[in-house]
Amino acid sequence: MYAAIADLVLVVLFALSGRSSHSESLTAAGVLQTAWPFLAALAIGWLVCRMWRAPLAVWPQGVCLWLITVAGGMALRILSGNTAELPFVIVATLVLALFLLGHRLLATFVTRRPKRA
């Protein structure tokens, strides 16, 4: 449950930060307009990668989810009439890698730390 909620929040945060950095409106509708292709791709990725089996696994589930989220989000973005300029694709790829893989790495580190007696 943690991983799914974290993924959703981080994809919305990605959209929010992108809109903010380009001085676009930060209304709920505006953020949703930017986020929906990536949220839809994230949902597809959760199904394709069967994330419920190992929601915190970086490899292969996390990498699979990240790639589907980026590629699917870009495809849906283009199909809906928006652009996907190369700088945006690069930034989105890197930021979503940091977000989707980063929280899994952090959670793995925290849950695998030896417990003190």
C-alpha positions in Angstrom: 0.0 0.0 0.0 2.9 2.4 0.9 4.5 2.0 -2.6 1.3 2.6 -4.5 0.5 5.8 -2.5 4.1 7.0 -2.7 4.1 6.4 -6.5 0.9 8.4 -6.9 2.1 11.3 -4.7 5.5 11.4 -6.5 4.0 11.5 -10.0 1.7 14.4 -8.9 4.7 16.1 -7.3 6.6 15.7 -10.6 3.7 17.4 -12.5 3.4 20.1 -9.8 7.1 20.9 -9.9 7.1 21.0 -13.7 4.2 23.4 -13.8 5.8 25.5 -11.1 9.1 25.7 -12.8 7.4 27.0 -16.0 5.2 29.4 -14.1 2.0 27.6 -15.1 -1.1 27.7 -12.9 -1.0 25.4 -9.9 -4.7 24.7 -9.8 -5.9 21.2 -9.2 -7.2 21.1 -12.8 -3.9 22.3 -14.2 -1.8 19.8 -12.2 -4.2 17.0 -13.2 -4.0 18.0 -16.9 -0.2 17.6 -16.7 -0.2 14.5 -14.4 -3.0 12.4 -15.9 -0.9 10.8 -18.8 1.8 9.7 -16.3 -0.8 8.6 -13.7 -2.5 6.5 -16.3 0.8 5.0 -17.4 1.7 4.4 -13.8 -1.5 2.4 -13.3 -0.8 0.4 -16.4 2.8 -0.2 -15.2 1.5 -1.5 -11.9 -0.6 -4.1 -13.7 2.0 -5.0 -16.3 4.8 -5.3 -13.8 2.6 -7.0 -11.2 3.9 -4.6 -8.6 1.8 -6.1 -5.8 4.1 -9.1 -5.8 7.2 -7.0 -4.8 6.1 -3.3 -4.5 9.5 -2.2 -3.2 11.7 -4.2 -5.5 14.0 -1.9 -7.5 14.9 -4.6 -10.0 13.0 -5.7 -12.1 9.7 -4.4 -10.9 10.7 -0.8 -10.1 12.7 -0.4 -13.3 9.8 -1.9 -15.4 7.4 0.5 -13.7 9.6 3.5 -14.3 10.1 2.8 -18.0 6.4 2.1 -18.6 5.5 5.3 -16.7 7.8 7.4 -18.8 7.1 5.9 -22.2 3.4 5.5 -21.6 3.1 9.0 -20.1 4.9 10.5 -23.1 2.8 8.5 -25.6 -0.5 9.5 -23.9 0.7 13.1 -23.7 1.4 13.2 -27.4 -1.8 11.4 -28.3 -3.8 14.0 -26.3 -2.3 16.8 -28.4 0.5 18.0 -26.0 4.1 18.2 -26.9 7.1 16.1 -25.7 10.2 18.1 -26.6 13.5 16.3 -26.0 14.5 18.4 -23.0 11.1 17.5 -21.3 11.6 13.8 -22.1 15.1 13.9 -20.6 14.0 15.7 -17.5 10.9 13.6 -17.0 13.0 10.4 -17.4 15.5 11.5 -14.8 13.0 12.9 -12.3 10.7 9.9 -12.5 13.7 7.6 -12.1 14.8 9.5 -9.0 11.2 9.5 -7.6 10.0 6.0 -8.5 13.3 4.2 -8.0 14.6 6.4 -5.2 11.8 5.8 -2.7 12.2 2.1 -3.3 15.9 2.2 -2.7 15.3 4.2 0.5 12.6 1.9 1.7 14.8 -1.1 1.0 17.7 0.5 3.0 15.4 1.3 5.9 13.7 -2.1 6.0 17.0 -4.1 5.7 18.9 -2.2 8.4 20.0 -4.6 11.2 17.9 -4.1 14.3 19.7 -3.3 17.5 19.1 -5.5 20.5 
